[in-house]
Amino acid sequence: MSEMLRPRLLGALPEAVRTRVEAHADLDGWLAESQGQITALGLPIDEALLVEALTAALTVVEPTDLHPADLYLAAQCARGHHGALRRFQADYGPDLDRAIRKSPTLGLTADEFRQRVFDRLFVREGEAPPRIDKYSGRGSLRSWVRVMASRYIIDLSRRRDRSTASDEGLAEKIGAAEDTEIDYLRHAYGPALDTAFEHAVAALTVRERNLLRQRYLHDVSADTLAKIYGVHRSTVFAWLDKARLALLGHVRSGLAQNLPGDQLESVVGMLGSKLQLSVRRMLDSRLEDEPK
């Protein structure tokens, strides 16, 4: 390990973060292991860039939860390092190929999709940093790339749908015409249902909306969510249940003034049975920044 890495890193950290990081049981061992993982990427170690990336990450992530090699690769890609970009393409290109093969109706070849994703991740838009710079090191870069690719495919699908069909409300989207119960909801409660659902989504906490997005839009497993949030999978299940119940509770409140009790429970019960489809249709895929 470079003798200067430890003092440079600690000197760059805010005092509260520095105290927490210094208390790590084997900080020197962790730094040495991190450098070894980065060396295995086949990239030269830019110590200033490494310190910058670790400083930003350690303000929100514990050392034991951090993926330093993934973080460093992302940082080098954000700066346009050719070797890092080649390594990223070799390591994660196959994941992108698999993702687009699941959506043949988009009409994109694997090469076309790769190029779109690479442009999306590595090309600056105005003064904003490249999107790859948003990777925080919490959770593996592979999981982050897969979620990002799934989110992008959803967005592409929605753009295609908007270009070929008129806007529809939730009641027009949550089922097939031959489903008599949904057909009834569609015609009887469409505008009220749309409004209630939109208000219900807005009433959720940021984390509740993000969890519903990750679970239902991005198909992130409970185990992966547990790793992302640093909690036990049972906690994730409890959070998801709470988010689902909160969403339906807000929908019920929004419809209560307009529907009799028996009809209200019928509508809410139908929404509950179609919740995954409802969330996929009514929530955009962009994850929100959660309050610290």
ChimeraX commands (.cxc) that place a marker at each C-alpha (Angstrom):
marker #1 position 0.00,0.00,0.00 radius 0.5
marker #1 position 1.21,3.49,-0.79 radius 0.5
marker #1 position 2.47,5.06,2.44 radius 0.5
marker #1 position 0.75,8.32,1.55 radius 0.5
marker #1 position -2.71,6.91,0.81 radius 0.5
marker #1 position -3.87,6.67,4.43 radius 0.5
marker #1 position -2.86,10.22,5.48 radius 0.5
marker #1 position -4.11,11.71,2.19 radius 0.5
marker #1 position -7.48,10.01,2.56 radius 0.5
marker #1 position -7.93,10.89,6.22 radius 0.5
marker #1 position -6.84,14.46,5.55 radius 0.5
marker #1 position -9.48,14.82,2.84 radius 0.5
marker #1 position -12.37,13.48,4.93 radius 0.5
marker #1 position -14.68,15.76,6.97 radius 0.5
marker #1 position -13.91,15.47,10.67 radius 0.5
marker #1 position -16.98,13.41,11.61 radius 0.5
marker #1 position -16.38,10.99,8.74 radius 0.5
marker #1 position -12.66,10.81,9.47 radius 0.5
marker #1 position -13.34,9.78,13.08 radius 0.5
marker #1 position -15.66,7.02,11.90 radius 0.5
marker #1 position -13.26,5.74,9.24 radius 0.5
marker #1 position -10.25,5.83,11.58 radius 0.5
marker #1 position -12.21,3.61,13.97 radius 0.5
marker #1 position -12.32,0.87,11.35 radius 0.5
marker #1 position -10.80,-2.27,12.85 radius 0.5
marker #1 position -8.21,-2.73,10.08 radius 0.5
marker #1 position -8.09,0.43,7.99 radius 0.5
marker #1 position -4.61,-0.31,6.64 radius 0.5
marker #1 position -5.64,-3.81,5.65 radius 0.5
marker #1 position -8.79,-2.51,3.97 radius 0.5
marker #1 position -6.83,0.10,2.01 radius 0.5
marker #1 position -4.26,-2.48,0.93 radius 0.5
marker #1 position -6.99,-4.89,-0.17 radius 0.5
marker #1 position -8.73,-2.08,-2.06 radius 0.5
marker #1 position -5.55,-1.20,-3.92 radius 0.5
marker #1 position -5.04,-4.86,-4.77 radius 0.5
marker #1 position -8.55,-5.09,-6.24 radius 0.5
marker #1 position -7.95,-1.94,-8.28 radius 0.5
marker #1 position -4.60,-3.23,-9.55 radius 0.5
marker #1 position -6.40,-6.39,-10.69 radius 0.5
marker #1 position -8.46,-4.21,-13.05 radius 0.5
marker #1 position -5.30,-3.66,-15.06 radius 0.5
marker #1 position -5.51,0.10,-14.60 radius 0.5
marker #1 position -2.81,2.37,-13.19 radius 0.5
marker #1 position -3.70,3.78,-9.78 radius 0.5
marker #1 position -4.23,7.52,-9.83 radius 0.5
marker #1 position -3.96,8.13,-6.10 radius 0.5
marker #1 position -5.49,11.61,-6.26 radius 0.5
marker #1 position -8.52,10.28,-8.12 radius 0.5
marker #1 position -8.80,7.33,-5.74 radius 0.5
marker #1 position -8.75,9.64,-2.70 radius 0.5
marker #1 position -11.38,11.88,-4.32 radius 0.5
marker #1 position -13.67,8.91,-5.09 radius 0.5
marker #1 position -13.23,7.34,-1.64 radius 0.5
marker #1 position -13.80,10.67,0.12 radius 0.5
marker #1 position -17.15,11.17,-1.62 radius 0.5
marker #1 position -18.22,7.57,-1.04 radius 0.5
marker #1 position -17.19,7.26,2.60 radius 0.5
marker #1 position -19.40,10.17,3.61 radius 0.5
marker #1 position -22.42,7.91,3.02 radius 0.5
marker #1 position -21.05,4.34,2.93 radius 0.5
marker #1 position -19.15,2.33,5.54 radius 0.5
marker #1 position -15.78,0.92,4.37 radius 0.5
marker #1 position -17.05,-2.64,4.76 radius 0.5
marker #1 position -20.04,-1.88,2.49 radius 0.5
marker #1 position -17.97,-0.18,-0.21 radius 0.5
marker #1 position -16.89,-1.69,-3.54 radius 0.5
marker #1 position -13.65,0.28,-4.06 radius 0.5
marker #1 position -12.53,-1.31,-7.34 radius 0.5
marker #1 position -15.96,-0.75,-8.89 radius 0.5
marker #1 position -15.92,2.82,-7.57 radius 0.5
marker #1 position -12.50,3.50,-9.05 radius 0.5
marker #1 position -13.45,2.01,-12.44 radius 0.5
marker #1 position -16.55,4.21,-12.53 radius 0.5
marker #1 position -14.50,7.28,-11.59 radius 0.5
marker #1 position -11.98,6.61,-14.38 radius 0.5
marker #1 position -14.81,6.03,-16.87 radius 0.5
marker #1 position -16.38,9.34,-15.84 radius 0.5
marker #1 position -13.13,11.02,-16.77 radius 0.5
marker #1 position -12.92,9.28,-20.15 radius 0.5
marker #1 position -9.95,7.01,-19.40 radius 0.5
marker #1 position -9.69,4.78,-22.48 radius 0.5
marker #1 position -8.44,1.74,-20.59 radius 0.5
marker #1 position -11.26,2.03,-18.07 radius 0.5
marker #1 position -13.86,2.37,-20.83 radius 0.5
marker #1 position -12.51,-0.73,-22.55 radius 0.5
marker #1 position -12.60,-2.62,-19.25 radius 0.5
marker #1 position -16.17,-1.49,-18.60 radius 0.5
marker #1 position -17.28,-2.63,-22.05 radius 0.5
marker #1 position -15.61,-6.02,-21.64 radius 0.5
marker #1 position -17.02,-6.61,-18.14 radius 0.5
marker #1 position -20.55,-5.17,-18.48 radius 0.5
marker #1 position -21.32,-5.24,-22.20 radius 0.5
marker #1 position -22.68,-8.81,-21.96 radius 0.5
marker #1 position -25.10,-7.69,-19.22 radius 0.5
marker #1 position -26.43,-5.01,-21.56 radius 0.5
marker #1 position -26.77,-7.54,-24.37 radius 0.5
marker #1 position -28.83,-9.83,-22.16 radius 0.5
marker #1 position -31.03,-6.92,-21.05 radius 0.5
marker #1 position -31.96,-5.81,-24.57 radius 0.5
marker #1 position -32.59,-9.38,-25.74 radius 0.5
marker #1 position -35.51,-9.46,-23.29 radius 0.5
marker #1 position -37.14,-6.52,-25.13 radius 0.5
marker #1 position -37.05,-7.43,-28.85 radius 0.5
marker #1 position -40.02,-5.18,-29.61 radius 0.5
marker #1 position -37.80,-2.11,-29.18 radius 0.5
marker #1 position -36.06,-3.07,-32.44 radius 0.5
marker #1 position -32.54,-2.38,-31.15 radius 0.5
marker #1 position -29.58,-4.63,-31.82 radius 0.5
marker #1 position -27.19,-5.41,-28.97 radius 0.5
marker #1 position -24.56,-3.11,-30.49 radius 0.5
marker #1 position -27.06,-0.27,-30.87 radius 0.5
marker #1 position -28.22,-0.64,-27.29 radius 0.5
marker #1 position -24.66,-0.78,-25.98 radius 0.5
marker #1 position -23.82,2.44,-27.79 radius 0.5
marker #1 position -26.91,4.20,-26.46 radius 0.5
marker #1 position -26.12,3.11,-22.90 radius 0.5
marker #1 position -22.47,4.13,-23.20 radius 0.5
marker #1 position -23.50,7.54,-24.52 radius 0.5
marker #1 position -25.97,7.83,-21.67 radius 0.5
marker #1 position -23.39,6.90,-19.03 radius 0.5
marker #1 position -20.21,8.53,-20.25 radius 0.5
marker #1 position -21.16,11.60,-22.32 radius 0.5
marker #1 position -21.66,14.86,-20.46 radius 0.5
marker #1 position -24.87,16.83,-20.89 radius 0.5
marker #1 position -23.91,20.48,-20.61 radius 0.5
marker #1 position -22.14,21.15,-17.33 radius 0.5
marker #1 position -23.53,18.07,-15.58 radius 0.5
marker #1 position -21.11,15.20,-14.88 radius 0.5
marker #1 position -21.60,11.92,-16.77 radius 0.5
marker #1 position -24.29,9.67,-15.29 radius 0.5
marker #1 position -21.70,7.04,-14.31 radius 0.5
marker #1 position -20.54,9.56,-11.71 radius 0.5
marker #1 position -23.74,8.84,-9.77 radius 0.5
marker #1 position -22.51,5.37,-8.82 radius 0.5
marker #1 position -21.75,5.64,-5.10 radius 0.5
marker #1 position -19.92,2.36,-4.48 radius 0.5
marker #1 position -22.79,0.99,-2.38 radius 0.5
marker #1 position -23.69,-2.31,-4.00 radius 0.5
marker #1 position -21.75,-3.76,-6.90 radius 0.5
marker #1 position -21.30,-1.85,-10.13 radius 0.5
marker #1 position -22.79,-4.85,-11.97 radius 0.5
marker #1 position -26.05,-4.55,-10.02 radius 0.5
marker #1 position -26.09,-0.79,-10.61 radius 0.5
marker #1 position -25.57,-1.26,-14.36 radius 0.5
marker #1 position -28.33,-3.87,-14.57 radius 0.5
marker #1 position -30.80,-1.60,-12.76 radius 0.5
marker #1 position -29.81,1.34,-14.96 radius 0.5
marker #1 position -30.25,-0.75,-18.13 radius 0.5
marker #1 position -33.66,-2.00,-17.02 radius 0.5
marker #1 position -34.73,1.55,-16.19 radius 0.5
marker #1 position -33.56,2.78,-19.59 radius 0.5
marker #1 position -35.44,0.01,-21.41 radius 0.5
marker #1 position -38.61,0.97,-19.53 radius 0.5
marker #1 position -38.12,4.60,-20.54 radius 0.5
marker #1 position -37.53,3.64,-24.18 radius 0.5
marker #1 position -40.66,1.50,-24.15 radius 0.5
marker #1 position -42.71,4.34,-22.75 radius 0.5
marker #1 position -41.42,6.77,-25.35 radius 0.5
marker #1 position -42.38,4.31,-28.07 radius 0.5
marker #1 position -45.83,3.84,-26.54 radius 0.5
marker #1 position -46.38,7.59,-26.31 radius 0.5
marker #1 position -45.47,7.99,-29.98 radius 0.5
marker #1 position -47.97,5.37,-31.14 radius 0.5
marker #1 position -50.90,5.78,-28.76 radius 0.5
marker #1 position -52.76,8.52,-26.97 radius 0.5
marker #1 position -52.34,9.09,-23.24 radius 0.5
marker #1 position -54.38,6.78,-21.10 radius 0.5
marker #1 position -55.22,6.95,-17.42 radius 0.5
marker #1 position -54.59,4.26,-14.85 radius 0.5
marker #1 position -58.05,2.76,-15.26 radius 0.5
marker #1 position -57.38,2.36,-19.00 radius 0.5
marker #1 position -54.08,0.62,-18.34 radius 0.5
marker #1 position -54.54,-1.81,-15.50 radius 0.5
marker #1 position -56.16,-4.66,-17.38 radius 0.5
marker #1 position -57.48,-6.21,-20.54 radius 0.5
marker #1 position -60.88,-5.34,-21.95 radius 0.5
marker #1 position -62.19,-8.86,-21.42 radius 0.5
marker #1 position -61.66,-8.54,-17.64 radius 0.5
marker #1 position -65.20,-7.53,-16.66 radius 0.5
marker #1 position -64.27,-6.15,-13.23 radius 0.5
marker #1 position -61.54,-3.93,-14.63 radius 0.5
marker #1 position -63.72,-2.99,-17.58 radius 0.5
marker #1 position -66.28,-1.78,-15.06 radius 0.5
marker #1 position -63.67,0.19,-13.11 radius 0.5
marker #1 position -62.37,1.68,-16.32 radius 0.5
marker #1 position -65.70,3.13,-17.34 radius 0.5
marker #1 position -67.10,3.97,-13.91 radius 0.5
marker #1 position -64.16,5.47,-12.03 radius 0.5
marker #1 position -61.44,6.34,-14.55 radius 0.5
marker #1 position -60.78,10.07,-13.82 radius 0.5
marker #1 position -61.34,9.76,-10.06 radius 0.5
marker #1 position -59.07,6.72,-9.93 radius 0.5
marker #1 position -56.30,8.47,-11.85 radius 0.5
marker #1 position -56.40,11.46,-9.54 radius 0.5
marker #1 position -56.51,9.36,-6.39 radius 0.5
marker #1 position -53.56,7.24,-7.48 radius 0.5
marker #1 position -51.45,10.26,-8.45 radius 0.5
marker #1 position -52.13,11.90,-5.08 radius 0.5
marker #1 position -51.40,8.60,-3.32 radius 0.5
marker #1 position -48.01,8.30,-5.00 radius 0.5
marker #1 position -47.16,11.89,-4.05 radius 0.5
marker #1 position -48.11,11.18,-0.42 radius 0.5
marker #1 position -45.58,8.35,-0.07 radius 0.5
marker #1 position -42.14,8.96,1.33 radius 0.5
marker #1 position -39.22,9.14,-1.08 radius 0.5
marker #1 position -37.97,5.76,0.13 radius 0.5
marker #1 position -41.39,4.16,-0.32 radius 0.5
marker #1 position -41.58,5.41,-3.91 radius 0.5
marker #1 position -38.02,4.26,-4.59 radius 0.5
marker #1 position -38.69,0.81,-3.14 radius 0.5
marker #1 position -41.79,0.37,-5.30 radius 0.5
marker #1 position -39.83,1.52,-8.36 radius 0.5
marker #1 position -36.92,-0.80,-7.65 radius 0.5
marker #1 position -39.12,-3.81,-6.91 radius 0.5
marker #1 position -41.78,-3.42,-9.61 radius 0.5
marker #1 position -40.15,-1.36,-12.37 radius 0.5
marker #1 position -36.55,-2.51,-12.15 radius 0.5
marker #1 position -37.25,-6.07,-10.89 radius 0.5
marker #1 position -34.62,-5.74,-8.15 radius 0.5
marker #1 position -34.81,-8.72,-5.80 radius 0.5
marker #1 position -35.34,-8.36,-2.06 radius 0.5
marker #1 position -31.86,-9.79,-1.47 radius 0.5
marker #1 position -30.29,-7.16,-3.72 radius 0.5
marker #1 position -32.33,-4.39,-2.09 radius 0.5
marker #1 position -31.11,-5.60,1.30 radius 0.5
marker #1 position -27.50,-5.22,0.10 radius 0.5
marker #1 position -28.19,-1.78,-1.40 radius 0.5
marker #1 position -29.71,-0.46,1.83 radius 0.5
marker #1 position -27.45,-2.42,4.17 radius 0.5
marker #1 position -30.29,-4.16,6.01 radius 0.5
marker #1 position -31.62,-7.69,6.46 radius 0.5
marker #1 position -33.94,-8.99,3.73 radius 0.5
marker #1 position -36.76,-9.29,6.29 radius 0.5
marker #1 position -36.50,-5.52,6.79 radius 0.5
marker #1 position -36.86,-5.01,3.04 radius 0.5
marker #1 position -40.02,-7.17,3.01 radius 0.5
marker #1 position -41.40,-5.12,5.90 radius 0.5
marker #1 position -40.61,-1.85,4.09 radius 0.5
marker #1 position -42.27,-3.09,0.89 radius 0.5
marker #1 position -45.38,-4.21,2.76 radius 0.5
marker #1 position -45.57,-0.81,4.46 radius 0.5
marker #1 position -45.18,0.98,1.12 radius 0.5
marker #1 position -47.89,-1.11,-0.52 radius 0.5
marker #1 position -50.29,-0.59,2.37 radius 0.5
marker #1 position -49.54,3.13,2.46 radius 0.5
marker #1 position -50.20,3.47,-1.26 radius 0.5
marker #1 position -53.53,1.65,-1.07 radius 0.5
marker #1 position -54.46,3.57,2.08 radius 0.5
marker #1 position -53.89,6.90,0.31 radius 0.5
marker #1 position -55.88,5.69,-2.71 radius 0.5
marker #1 position -58.74,4.69,-0.38 radius 0.5
marker #1 position -58.71,8.13,1.26 radius 0.5
marker #1 position -58.68,9.84,-2.12 radius 0.5
marker #1 position -61.70,7.89,-3.36 radius 0.5
marker #1 position -63.69,7.85,-0.11 radius 0.5
marker #1 position -65.59,11.06,-0.80 radius 0.5
marker #1 position -66.84,9.86,-4.17 radius 0.5
marker #1 position -67.54,6.15,-3.68 radius 0.5
marker #1 position -69.91,4.27,-1.34 radius 0.5
marker #1 position -68.18,1.95,1.12 radius 0.5
marker #1 position -68.84,-1.31,-0.72 radius 0.5
marker #1 position -67.72,0.11,-4.07 radius 0.5
marker #1 position -64.69,1.72,-2.44 radius 0.5
marker #1 position -63.46,-1.58,-1.03 radius 0.5
marker #1 position -64.08,-3.30,-4.37 radius 0.5
marker #1 position -61.98,-0.73,-6.22 radius 0.5
marker #1 position -59.17,-0.78,-3.64 radius 0.5
marker #1 position -59.22,-4.58,-3.58 radius 0.5
marker #1 position -58.89,-4.71,-7.36 radius 0.5
marker #1 position -56.03,-2.22,-7.28 radius 0.5
marker #1 position -54.29,-4.30,-4.63 radius 0.5
marker #1 position -54.50,-7.40,-6.81 radius 0.5
marker #1 position -53.11,-5.43,-9.77 radius 0.5
marker #1 position -50.66,-3.33,-7.76 radius 0.5
marker #1 position -47.51,-4.38,-9.61 radius 0.5
marker #1 position -49.01,-3.45,-12.97 radius 0.5
marker #1 position -50.44,-0.23,-11.56 radius 0.5
marker #1 position -47.05,0.84,-10.18 radius 0.5
marker #1 position -45.27,-0.04,-13.42 radius 0.5
marker #1 position -47.71,2.12,-15.36 radius 0.5
marker #1 position -48.00,5.13,-13.07 radius 0.5
marker #1 position -44.52,5.61,-11.57 radius 0.5
marker #1 position -41.65,6.93,-13.66 radius 0.5
marker #1 position -38.43,4.96,-13.40 radius 0.5
marker #1 position -36.18,7.71,-12.03 radius 0.5
marker #1 position -34.99,7.03,-8.50 radius 0.5
marker #1 position -35.18,10.03,-6.20 radius 0.5
marker #1 position -32.41,11.17,-3.87 radius 0.5
marker #1 position -33.33,10.08,-0.37 radius 0.5
marker #1 position -32.90,12.51,2.53 radius 0.5
marker #1 position -29.78,11.83,4.56 radius 0.5
marker link #1:1,2 radius 0.2
marker link #1:2,3 radius 0.2
marker link #1:3,4 radius 0.2
marker link #1:4,5 radius 0.2
marker link #1:5,6 radius 0.2
marker link #1:6,7 radius 0.2
marker link #1:7,8 radius 0.2
marker link #1:8,9 radius 0.2
marker link #1:9,10 radius 0.2
marker link #1:10,11 radius 0.2
marker link #1:11,12 radius 0.2
marker link #1:12,13 radius 0.2
marker link #1:13,14 radius 0.2
marker link #1:14,15 radius 0.2
marker link #1:15,16 radius 0.2
marker link #1:16,17 radius 0.2
marker link #1:17,18 radius 0.2
marker link #1:18,19 radius 0.2
marker link #1:19,20 radius 0.2
marker link #1:20,21 radius 0.2
marker link #1:21,22 radius 0.2
marker link #1:22,23 radius 0.2
marker link #1:23,24 radius 0.2
marker link #1:24,25 radius 0.2
marker link #1:25,26 radius 0.2
marker link #1:26,27 radius 0.2
marker link #1:27,28 radius 0.2
marker link #1:28,29 radius 0.2
marker link #1:29,30 radius 0.2
marker link #1:30,31 radius 0.2
marker link #1:31,32 radius 0.2
marker link #1:32,33 radius 0.2
marker link #1:33,34 radius 0.2
marker link #1:34,35 radius 0.2
marker link #1:35,36 radius 0.2
marker link #1:36,37 radius 0.2
marker link #1:37,38 radius 0.2
marker link #1:38,39 radius 0.2
marker link #1:39,40 radius 0.2
marker link #1:40,41 radius 0.2
marker link #1:41,42 radius 0.2
marker link #1:42,43 radius 0.2
marker link #1:43,44 radius 0.2
marker link #1:44,45 radius 0.2
marker link #1:45,46 radius 0.2
marker link #1:46,47 radius 0.2
marker link #1:47,48 radius 0.2
marker link #1:48,49 radius 0.2
marker link #1:49,50 radius 0.2
marker link #1:50,51 radius 0.2
marker link #1:51,52 radius 0.2
marker link #1:52,53 radius 0.2
marker link #1:53,54 radius 0.2
marker link #1:54,55 radius 0.2
marker link #1:55,56 radius 0.2
marker link #1:56,57 radius 0.2
marker link #1:57,58 radius 0.2
marker link #1:58,59 radius 0.2
marker link #1:59,60 radius 0.2
marker link #1:60,61 radius 0.2
marker link #1:61,62 radius 0.2
marker link #1:62,63 radius 0.2
marker link #1:63,64 radius 0.2
marker link #1:64,65 radius 0.2
marker link #1:65,66 radius 0.2
marker link #1:66,67 radius 0.2
marker link #1:67,68 radius 0.2
marker link #1:68,69 radius 0.2
marker link #1:69,70 radius 0.2
marker link #1:70,71 radius 0.2
marker link #1:71,72 radius 0.2
marker link #1:72,73 radius 0.2
marker link #1:73,74 radius 0.2
marker link #1:74,75 radius 0.2
marker link #1:75,76 radius 0.2
marker link #1:76,77 radius 0.2
marker link #1:77,78 radius 0.2
marker link #1:78,79 radius 0.2
marker link #1:79,80 radius 0.2
marker link #1:80,81 radius 0.2
marker link #1:81,82 radius 0.2
marker link #1:82,83 radius 0.2
marker link #1:83,84 radius 0.2
marker link #1:84,85 radius 0.2
marker link #1:85,86 radius 0.2
marker link #1:86,87 radius 0.2
marker link #1:87,88 radius 0.2
marker link #1:88,89 radius 0.2
marker link #1:89,90 radius 0.2
marker link #1:90,91 radius 0.2
marker link #1:91,92 radius 0.2
marker link #1:92,93 radius 0.2
marker link #1:93,94 radius 0.2
marker link #1:94,95 radius 0.2
marker link #1:95,96 radius 0.2
marker link #1:96,97 radius 0.2
marker link #1:97,98 radius 0.2
marker link #1:98,99 radius 0.2
marker link #1:99,100 radius 0.2
marker link #1:100,101 radius 0.2
marker link #1:101,102 radius 0.2
marker link #1:102,103 radius 0.2
marker link #1:103,104 radius 0.2
marker link #1:104,105 radius 0.2
marker link #1:105,106 radius 0.2
marker link #1:106,107 radius 0.2
marker link #1:107,108 radius 0.2
marker link #1:108,109 radius 0.2
marker link #1:109,110 radius 0.2
marker link #1:110,111 radius 0.2
marker link #1:111,112 radius 0.2
marker link #1:112,113 radius 0.2
marker link #1:113,114 radius 0.2
marker link #1:114,115 radius 0.2
marker link #1:115,116 radius 0.2
marker link #1:116,117 radius 0.2
marker link #1:117,118 radius 0.2
marker link #1:118,119 radius 0.2
marker link #1:119,120 radius 0.2
marker link #1:120,121 radius 0.2
marker link #1:121,122 radius 0.2
marker link #1:122,123 radius 0.2
marker link #1:123,124 radius 0.2
marker link #1:124,125 radius 0.2
marker link #1:125,126 radius 0.2
marker link #1:126,127 radius 0.2
marker link #1:127,128 radius 0.2
marker link #1:128,129 radius 0.2
marker link #1:129,130 radius 0.2
marker link #1:130,131 radius 0.2
marker link #1:131,132 radius 0.2
marker link #1:132,133 radius 0.2
marker link #1:133,134 radius 0.2
marker link #1:134,135 radius 0.2
marker link #1:135,136 radius 0.2
marker link #1:136,137 radius 0.2
marker link #1:137,138 radius 0.2
marker link #1:138,139 radius 0.2
marker link #1:139,140 radius 0.2
marker link #1:140,141 radius 0.2
marker link #1:141,142 radius 0.2
marker link #1:142,143 radius 0.2
marker link #1:143,144 radius 0.2
marker link #1:144,145 radius 0.2
marker link #1:145,146 radius 0.2
marker link #1:146,147 radius 0.2
marker link #1:147,148 radius 0.2
marker link #1:148,149 radius 0.2
marker link #1:149,150 radius 0.2
marker link #1:150,151 radius 0.2
marker link #1:151,152 radius 0.2
marker link #1:152,153 radius 0.2
marker link #1:153,154 radius 0.2
marker link #1:154,155 radius 0.2
marker link #1:155,156 radius 0.2
marker link #1:156,157 radius 0.2
marker link #1:157,158 radius 0.2
marker link #1:158,159 radius 0.2
marker link #1:159,160 radius 0.2
marker link #1:160,161 radius 0.2
marker link #1:161,162 radius 0.2
marker link #1:162,163 radius 0.2
marker link #1:163,164 radius 0.2
marker link #1:164,165 radius 0.2
marker link #1:165,166 radius 0.2
marker link #1:166,167 radius 0.2
marker link #1:167,168 radius 0.2
marker link #1:168,169 radius 0.2
marker link #1:169,170 radius 0.2
marker link #1:170,171 radius 0.2
marker link #1:171,172 radius 0.2
marker link #1:172,173 radius 0.2
marker link #1:173,174 radius 0.2
marker link #1:174,175 radius 0.2
marker link #1:175,176 radius 0.2
marker link #1:176,177 radius 0.2
marker link #1:177,178 radius 0.2
marker link #1:178,179 radius 0.2
marker link #1:179,180 radius 0.2
marker link #1:180,181 radius 0.2
marker link #1:181,182 radius 0.2
marker link #1:182,183 radius 0.2
marker link #1:183,184 radius 0.2
marker link #1:184,185 radius 0.2
marker link #1:185,186 radius 0.2
marker link #1:186,187 radius 0.2
marker link #1:187,188 radius 0.2
marker link #1:188,189 radius 0.2
marker link #1:189,190 radius 0.2
marker link #1:190,191 radius 0.2
marker link #1:191,192 radius 0.2
marker link #1:192,193 radius 0.2
marker link #1:193,194 radius 0.2
marker link #1:194,195 radius 0.2
marker link #1:195,196 radius 0.2
marker link #1:196,197 radius 0.2
marker link #1:197,198 radius 0.2
marker link #1:198,199 radius 0.2
marker link #1:199,200 radius 0.2
marker link #1:200,201 radius 0.2
marker link #1:201,202 radius 0.2
marker link #1:202,203 radius 0.2
marker link #1:203,204 radius 0.2
marker link #1:204,205 radius 0.2
marker link #1:205,206 radius 0.2
marker link #1:206,207 radius 0.2
marker link #1:207,208 radius 0.2
marker link #1:208,209 radius 0.2
marker link #1:209,210 radius 0.2
marker link #1:210,211 radius 0.2
marker link #1:211,212 radius 0.2
marker link #1:212,213 radius 0.2
marker link #1:213,214 radius 0.2
marker link #1:214,215 radius 0.2
marker link #1:215,216 radius 0.2
marker link #1:216,217 radius 0.2
marker link #1:217,218 radius 0.2
marker link #1:218,219 radius 0.2
marker link #1:219,220 radius 0.2
marker link #1:220,221 radius 0.2
marker link #1:221,222 radius 0.2
marker link #1:222,223 radius 0.2
marker link #1:223,224 radius 0.2
marker link #1:224,225 radius 0.2
marker link #1:225,226 radius 0.2
marker link #1:226,227 radius 0.2
marker link #1:227,228 radius 0.2
marker link #1:228,229 radius 0.2
marker link #1:229,230 radius 0.2
marker link #1:230,231 radius 0.2
marker link #1:231,232 radius 0.2
marker link #1:232,233 radius 0.2
marker link #1:233,234 radius 0.2
marker link #1:234,235 radius 0.2
marker link #1:235,236 radius 0.2
marker link #1:236,237 radius 0.2
marker link #1:237,238 radius 0.2
marker link #1:238,239 radius 0.2
marker link #1:239,240 radius 0.2
marker link #1:240,241 radius 0.2
marker link #1:241,242 radius 0.2
marker link #1:242,243 radius 0.2
marker link #1:243,244 radius 0.2
marker link #1:244,245 radius 0.2
marker link #1:245,246 radius 0.2
marker link #1:246,247 radius 0.2
marker link #1:247,248 radius 0.2
marker link #1:248,249 radius 0.2
marker link #1:249,250 radius 0.2
marker link #1:250,251 radius 0.2
marker link #1:251,252 radius 0.2
marker link #1:252,253 radius 0.2
marker link #1:253,254 radius 0.2
marker link #1:254,255 radius 0.2
marker link #1:255,256 radius 0.2
marker link #1:256,257 radius 0.2
marker link #1:257,258 radius 0.2
marker link #1:258,259 radius 0.2
marker link #1:259,260 radius 0.2
marker link #1:260,261 radius 0.2
marker link #1:261,262 radius 0.2
marker link #1:262,263 radius 0.2
marker link #1:263,264 radius 0.2
marker link #1:264,265 radius 0.2
marker link #1:265,266 radius 0.2
marker link #1:266,267 radius 0.2
marker link #1:267,268 radius 0.2
marker link #1:268,269 radius 0.2
marker link #1:269,270 radius 0.2
marker link #1:270,271 radius 0.2
marker link #1:271,272 radius 0.2
marker link #1:272,273 radius 0.2
marker link #1:273,274 radius 0.2
marker link #1:274,275 radius 0.2
marker link #1:275,276 radius 0.2
marker link #1:276,277 radius 0.2
marker link #1:277,278 radius 0.2
marker link #1:278,279 radius 0.2
marker link #1:279,280 radius 0.2
marker link #1:280,281 radius 0.2
marker link #1:281,282 radius 0.2
marker link #1:282,283 radius 0.2
marker link #1:283,284 radius 0.2
marker link #1:284,285 radius 0.2
marker link #1:285,286 radius 0.2
marker link #1:286,287 radius 0.2
marker link #1:287,288 radius 0.2
marker link #1:288,289 radius 0.2
marker link #1:289,290 radius 0.2
marker link #1:290,291 radius 0.2
marker link #1:291,292 radius 0.2
view
